[in-house]
Amino acid sequence: MKPKVIGVLTGGGDVPGLNPCIKTIVYRAIDEGLRVLGIRRGWAGLLCFNPDDPESFQENLLWLDKPLVRTIDRTGGTYLHTSRTNPAAVRIKEAPPFLKDRFSEGKEKVDFTEHILKVLSHLGIDCLIPIGGDDTLSFAERLHREGFPVIAIPKTMDNDVFGTDYCIGFSTAVTRSVNFIHALRTSAGSHERIAVIELFGRYCGETSLISAYLAGVDRAIISEVPFDPEKLARLIMEDKRNNPSNYAMLTISEGARMIGGTMIQRGEEDAFGHKKLGGIGLETGEILRKLTGEEIIFQQLSYLMRSGAPDSLDLMVAVNYANMAVSLAIKGTYGRLVALHQGIYTDIPLSTITTGQKRVDVRELYDIEEYRPKVRHVMGKPMFLY
């Protein structure tokens, strides 16, 4: 049945392309005679909304119309803001006060899925379009199993949502990375140093792999393959000696680890059980400095990769995914994930995201002995090789 009200939210890390996606959903839905309710700060907007407190509406929700979103597609980030809230596992100390009172102090985490469903019903939302990565969409899949109409849109610059070749944000992240890598060549060359550039990528090293491949760096360390720092030192020094400008470039995923080691994590876990990553590049640089005697330039690109407006590819995919999602809603086809497969736009069961993990095809695309991309045969492969 055609919905009357569509809810839309963005969760997890921001990426370029979210605002064009939101704008397109609003424009298309309104043209189809639907209303769109924006949910602030991802799942937190629904969690923190108190049906008994009218003032909490403005804090957590807003009605979206064409004049309101008319210009948001010109910038990056998300107009609706975002969070990493997981309503299925909320630390009781972080729960909204009006929900905290319902539970004993003995509980550490509480599943508020029932509250979310009651809020959706109270607000009159007939269909929910969450835009997010694995974590955000895992709760969307939970709502679908509970019987609520959901149509999901994949976004993450790691490009690691299982079931789709492409997620909003990936192309811009690679473009940013390639540009910064090339920019850093001037300093690395001027000072004749080894440049270690740390890129986002917790479990999937695709961003590091593709950026390294396109920027022509000397070595690339990815999340999927533990590395030997002494071997890396020998290889990178060979690269430096063979370069007439006497410098070398190395990219490394934030989730990379040395042989026998673990990912470098810090701080408390977020709602989905992840600690912040970051530091493997700095540690690797220090080890390389000691092993080689060479000076190091360390640069952590991190949020620069996800900042600013989307490139044309992310803009196109964001707009197309948005139109696909509204089309599915109009047809009453729920429990779907809009996706790209072999370069073709399609939709698949939302449950697909829970059936596997998307990782670099190491045997096909990475040389584990040389620590660098190994892309030789692309005939028959999709645009981004996956």
C-alpha positions as semicolon CSV with decimal commas, in nm:
position;residue;x (nm);y (nm);z (nm)
1;M;0,000;0,000;0,000
2;K;0,129;0,347;-0,089
3;P;0,251;0,525;0,227
4;K;0,135;0,869;0,333
5;V;0,436;0,958;0,549
6;I;0,798;0,858;0,489
7;G;1,057;0,889;0,763
8;V;1,420;0,944;0,667
9;L;1,736;0,935;0,879
10;T;2,114;0,920;0,840
11;G;2,328;0,719;1,080
12;G;2,695;0,644;1,141
13;G;2,978;0,850;0,996
14;D;2,889;1,129;0,755
15;V;2,990;1,097;0,389
16;P;2,958;1,326;0,086
17;G;2,630;1,254;-0,092
18;L;2,393;1,234;0,202
19;N;2,237;1,576;0,147
20;P;2,164;1,519;-0,223
21;C;2,007;1,188;-0,124
22;I;1,785;1,354;0,138
23;K;1,684;1,633;-0,101
24;T;1,590;1,389;-0,377
25;I;1,379;1,181;-0,140
26;V;1,192;1,494;-0,030
27;Y;1,135;1,630;-0,381
28;R;1,025;1,297;-0,528
29;A;0,802;1,207;-0,232
30;I;0,627;1,545;-0,232
31;D;0,572;1,522;-0,608
32;E;0,405;1,187;-0,542
33;G;0,175;1,339;-0,278
34;L;0,364;1,207;0,025
35;R;0,498;1,382;0,336
36;V;0,853;1,338;0,465
37;L;0,948;1,348;0,832
38;G;1,317;1,402;0,897
39;I;1,462;1,221;1,197
40;R;1,753;1,401;1,360
41;R;2,078;1,230;1,464
42;G;2,002;0,887;1,322
43;W;1,834;0,636;1,549
44;A;1,889;0,875;1,840
45;G;1,606;1,095;1,711
46;L;1,354;0,816;1,755
47;L;1,506;0,695;2,080
48;C;1,496;1,040;2,242
49;F;1,148;1,137;2,123
50;N;0,900;1,132;2,410
51;P;0,538;1,099;2,288
52;D;0,424;1,250;2,618
53;D;0,638;1,562;2,575
54;P;0,541;1,781;2,276
55;E;0,860;1,983;2,308
56;S;1,072;1,678;2,228
57;F;0,938;1,677;1,871
58;Q;1,132;1,988;1,770
59;E;1,449;1,855;1,930
60;N;1,440;1,522;1,745
61;L;1,226;1,557;1,432
62;L;1,130;1,803;1,161
63;W;0,896;1,804;0,864
64;L;1,091;1,834;0,539
65;D;0,964;2,030;0,241
66;K;1,113;2,160;-0,083
67;P;1,204;2,512;0,037
68;L;1,378;2,367;0,345
69;V;1,604;2,129;0,149
70;R;1,639;2,332;-0,171
71;T;2,010;2,410;-0,130
72;I;2,138;2,132;0,093
73;D;2,272;1,928;-0,200
74;R;2,545;2,188;-0,254
75;T;2,737;2,083;0,056
76;G;2,867;1,767;0,220
77;G;2,766;1,618;0,554
78;T;2,408;1,552;0,654
79;Y;2,144;1,815;0,713
80;L;1,971;1,578;0,956
81;H;2,290;1,522;1,160
82;T;2,396;1,174;1,265
83;S;2,493;0,948;1,555
84;R;2,606;0,592;1,623
85;T;2,313;0,514;1,852
86;N;2,198;0,152;1,850
87;P;1,847;0,130;2,000
88;A;1,887;-0,245;2,048
89;A;2,176;-0,200;2,293
90;V;2,161;0,133;2,475
91;R;2,380;0,184;2,780
92;I;2,136;0,259;3,059
93;K;2,349;0,557;3,168
94;E;2,309;0,705;2,816
95;A;1,934;0,643;2,785
96;P;1,698;0,943;2,777
97;P;1,579;1,030;3,131
98;F;1,215;0,945;3,056
99;L;1,322;0,591;2,955
100;K;1,584;0,546;3,226
101;D;1,324;0,551;3,498
102;R;1,160;0,235;3,363
103;F;1,456;0,010;3,430
104;S;1,646;-0,102;3,734
105;E;1,999;0,025;3,788
106;G;2,129;-0,329;3,763
107;K;2,105;-0,335;3,384
108;E;2,401;-0,217;3,178
109;K;2,233;-0,216;2,835
110;V;1,868;-0,218;2,732
111;D;1,694;-0,308;2,405
112;F;1,458;-0,019;2,320
113;T;1,325;-0,165;1,994
114;E;0,971;-0,174;2,137
115;H;0,995;0,197;2,218
116;I;1,113;0,273;1,862
117;L;0,817;0,085;1,714
118;K;0,573;0,272;1,939
119;V;0,728;0,604;1,838
120;L;0,703;0,519;1,467
121;S;0,336;0,433;1,515
122;H;0,271;0,747;1,720
123;L;0,430;0,967;1,451
124;G;0,225;0,806;1,176
125;I;0,531;0,700;0,978
126;D;0,425;0,439;0,721
127;C;0,768;0,369;0,575
128;L;1,123;0,434;0,697
129;I;1,421;0,508;0,471
130;P;1,742;0,480;0,676
131;I;2,066;0,581;0,501
132;G;2,370;0,419;0,658
133;G;2,635;0,151;0,674
134;D;2,638;-0,195;0,830
135;D;2,568;-0,074;1,182
136;T;2,282;0,162;1,100
137;L;2,125;-0,084;0,859
138;S;2,157;-0,377;1,100
139;F;1,895;-0,210;1,321
140;A;1,689;-0,128;1,012
141;E;1,690;-0,500;0,936
142;R;1,576;-0,566;1,293
143;L;1,277;-0,334;1,241
144;H;1,198;-0,514;0,918
145;R;1,196;-0,848;1,103
146;E;0,961;-0,689;1,354
147;G;0,724;-0,616;1,066
148;F;0,788;-0,246;1,007
149;P;0,817;-0,125;0,643
150;V;1,180;-0,034;0,568
151;I;1,371;0,052;0,250
152;A;1,744;0,100;0,310
153;I;2,010;0,302;0,128
154;P;2,377;0,199;0,172
155;K;2,641;0,460;0,249
156;T;2,994;0,424;0,378
157;M;3,323;0,542;0,240
158;D;3,472;0,200;0,324
159;N;3,230;0,059;0,062
160;D;3,180;-0,249;0,278
161;V;2,802;-0,305;0,297
162;F;2,754;-0,665;0,191
163;G;2,529;-0,717;-0,111
164;T;2,604;-0,400;-0,307
165;D;2,902;-0,310;-0,525
166;Y;2,875;0,053;-0,426
167;C;2,794;0,268;-0,122
168;I;2,743;0,645;-0,122
169;G;3,064;0,821;-0,020
170;F;3,324;0,580;-0,157
171;S;3,416;0,762;-0,479
172;T;3,464;1,097;-0,306
173;A;3,677;0,937;-0,033
174;V;3,903;0,783;-0,297
175;T;3,917;1,110;-0,493
176;R;4,010;1,305;-0,180
177;S;4,274;1,045;-0,087
178;V;4,436;1,044;-0,430
179;N;4,452;1,424;-0,434
180;F;4,609;1,443;-0,088
181;I;4,856;1,165;-0,165
182;H;4,975;1,351;-0,474
183;A;4,993;1,677;-0,277
184;L;5,211;1,512;-0,013
185;R;5,459;1,403;-0,279
186;T;5,598;1,758;-0,291
187;S;5,699;1,753;0,075
188;A;5,816;1,392;0,067
189;G;6,028;1,465;-0,240
190;S;6,162;1,797;-0,115
191;H;6,282;1,644;0,212
192;E;6,368;1,300;0,063
193;R;6,157;1,119;0,318
194;I;5,925;0,822;0,349
195;A;5,559;0,931;0,363
196;V;5,317;0,715;0,564
197;I;4,955;0,807;0,493
198;E;4,684;0,654;0,712
199;L;4,339;0,615;0,557
200;F;4,004;0,511;0,702
201;G;3,912;0,143;0,675
202;R;3,835;-0,067;0,983
203;Y;3,786;-0,417;0,844
204;C;3,784;-0,353;0,470
205;G;4,095;-0,210;0,302
206;E;3,927;-0,123;-0,028
207;T;3,970;0,253;0,021
208;S;4,343;0,214;0,083
209;L;4,383;-0,039;-0,198
210;I;4,200;0,161;-0,466
211;S;4,354;0,493;-0,357
212;A;4,701;0,339;-0,367
213;Y;4,631;0,181;-0,705
214;L;4,512;0,507;-0,860
215;A;4,774;0,730;-0,695
216;G;5,058;0,493;-0,783
217;V;5,201;0,469;-0,432
218;D;5,491;0,236;-0,365
219;R;5,332;0,013;-0,099
220;A;4,981;-0,026;0,044
221;I;4,896;-0,196;0,372
222;I;4,533;-0,309;0,399
223;S;4,315;-0,429;0,685
224;E;4,284;-0,784;0,554
225;V;4,656;-0,874;0,549
226;P;4,877;-0,854;0,861
227;F;5,221;-0,717;0,773
228;D;5,582;-0,765;0,879
229;P;5,735;-0,422;0,959
230;E;6,091;-0,541;0,890
231;K;5,992;-0,671;0,549
232;L;5,803;-0,348;0,482
233;A;6,113;-0,149;0,577
234;R;6,325;-0,340;0,325
235;L;6,068;-0,291;0,049
236;I;6,012;0,079;0,112
237;M;6,386;0,148;0,120
238;E;6,419;-0,029;-0,214
239;D;6,146;0,201;-0,348
240;K;6,322;0,508;-0,212
241;R;6,656;0,414;-0,366
242;N;6,495;0,345;-0,703
243;N;6,318;0,682;-0,709
244;P;6,530;0,954;-0,877
245;S;6,379;1,201;-0,629
246;N;6,478;0,976;-0,338
247;Y;6,144;0,946;-0,160
248;A;5,876;0,676;-0,111
249;M;5,502;0,670;-0,043
250;L;5,305;0,424;0,170
251;T;4,931;0,406;0,245
252;I;4,791;0,211;0,539
253;S;4,437;0,132;0,651
254;E;4,347;0,241;1,005
255;G;4,239;-0,117;1,078
256;A;4,570;-0,269;0,964
257;R;4,774;-0,475;1,208
258;M;5,120;-0,621;1,226
259;I;5,173;-0,996;1,221
260;G;5,085;-1,124;1,566
261;G;4,933;-0,791;1,664
262;T;4,587;-0,640;1,688
263;M;4,414;-0,328;1,562
264;I;4,509;-0,014;1,755
265;Q;4,195;0,096;1,938
266;R;4,129;0,350;2,209
267;G;3,848;0,484;2,425
268;E;3,515;0,325;2,508
269;E;3,319;0,112;2,268
270;D;3,038;0,284;2,080
271;A;2,683;0,149;2,075
272;F;2,777;-0,106;1,809
273;G;3,080;-0,237;1,998
274;H;3,348;-0,044;1,807
275;K;3,630;0,152;1,967
276;K;3,791;0,439;1,782
277;L;4,074;0,338;1,551
278;G;4,380;0,538;1,458
279;G;4,747;0,519;1,536
280;I;4,873;0,228;1,327
281;G;5,016;0,475;1,074
282;L;5,205;0,669;1,340
283;E;5,337;0,351;1,502
284;T;5,440;0,208;1,166
285;G;5,616;0,534;1,080
286;E;5,813;0,524;1,405
287;I;5,916;0,164;1,345
288;L;6,022;0,243;0,989
289;R;6,227;0,538;1,115
290;K;6,411;0,314;1,361
291;L;6,463;0,032;1,112
292;T;6,572;0,248;0,818
293;G;6,727;0,552;0,981
294;E;6,519;0,766;0,745
295;E;6,300;1,058;0,840
296;I;5,925;1,002;0,811
297;I;5,631;1,219;0,708
298;F;5,318;1,085;0,877
299;Q;4,978;1,210;0,767
300;Q;4,645;1,082;0,896
301;L;4,383;1,184;0,640
302;S;4,085;1,055;0,842
303;Y;3,797;1,308;0,836
304;L;3,941;1,495;0,537
305;M;3,835;1,193;0,332
306;R;3,470;1,240;0,423
307;S;3,454;1,618;0,428
308;G;3,314;1,854;0,166
309;A;3,080;1,816;-0,128
310;P;3,044;1,488;-0,321
311;D;3,208;1,424;-0,655
312;S;2,989;1,366;-0,960
313;L;2,975;0,989;-0,915
314;D;2,858;1,005;-0,553
315;L;2,612;1,275;-0,653
316;M;2,469;1,052;-0,926
317;V;2,445;0,741;-0,709
318;A;2,292;0,933;-0,418
319;V;2,021;1,082;-0,640
320;N;1,949;0,751;-0,812
321;Y;1,936;0,553;-0,487
322;A;1,692;0,810;-0,345
323;N;1,461;0,784;-0,645
324;M;1,476;0,404;-0,630
325;A;1,385;0,403;-0,260
326;V;1,081;0,627;-0,310
327;S;0,971;0,418;-0,610
328;L;0,982;0,105;-0,396
329;A;0,783;0,282;-0,122
330;I;0,515;0,388;-0,372
331;K;0,483;0,027;-0,487
332;G;0,467;-0,095;-0,127
333;T;0,778;-0,309;-0,173
334;Y;0,952;-0,317;0,163
335;G;1,241;-0,494;0,332
336;R;1,472;-0,400;0,044
337;L;1,821;-0,252;0,006
338;V;1,881;-0,041;-0,305
339;A;2,208;-0,150;-0,462
340;L;2,443;-0,160;-0,758
341;H;2,544;-0,499;-0,896
342;Q;2,784;-0,532;-1,188
343;G;2,712;-0,168;-1,271
344;I;2,334;-0,218;-1,279
345;Y;2,094;-0,050;-1,034
346;T;1,882;-0,304;-0,850
347;D;1,732;-0,384;-0,511
348;I;1,793;-0,687;-0,292
349;P;1,651;-0,827;0,034
350;L;1,761;-0,611;0,327
351;S;1,850;-0,929;0,516
352;T;2,138;-0,979;0,270
353;I;2,356;-0,741;0,472
354;T;2,364;-0,989;0,761
355;T;2,467;-1,290;0,549
356;G;2,828;-1,202;0,476
357;Q;3,114;-0,955;0,493
358;K;3,250;-0,745;0,211
359;R;3,629;-0,752;0,202
360;V;3,910;-0,702;-0,049
361;D;3,956;-1,002;-0,280
362;V;4,314;-1,045;-0,167
363;R;4,403;-1,329;-0,403
364;E;4,277;-1,138;-0,705
365;L;4,372;-0,778;-0,625
366;Y;4,658;-0,769;-0,373
367;D;5,015;-0,893;-0,369
368;I;5,069;-1,020;-0,015
369;E;5,444;-1,061;-0,073
370;E;5,503;-0,714;-0,213
371;Y;5,242;-0,524;-0,007
372;R;5,089;-0,347;-0,306
373;P;4,785;-0,361;-0,533
374;K;4,795;-0,635;-0,795
375;V;4,550;-0,536;-1,064
376;R;4,636;-0,693;-1,396
377;H;4,316;-0,821;-1,551
378;V;4,006;-0,602;-1,535
379;M;3,810;-0,745;-1,828
380;G;3,464;-0,844;-1,705
381;K;3,505;-0,672;-1,368
382;P;3,274;-0,393;-1,243
383;M;3,400;-0,035;-1,239
384;F;3,542;-0,051;-0,886
385;L;3,676;-0,406;-0,938
386;Y;3,426;-0,564;-0,694
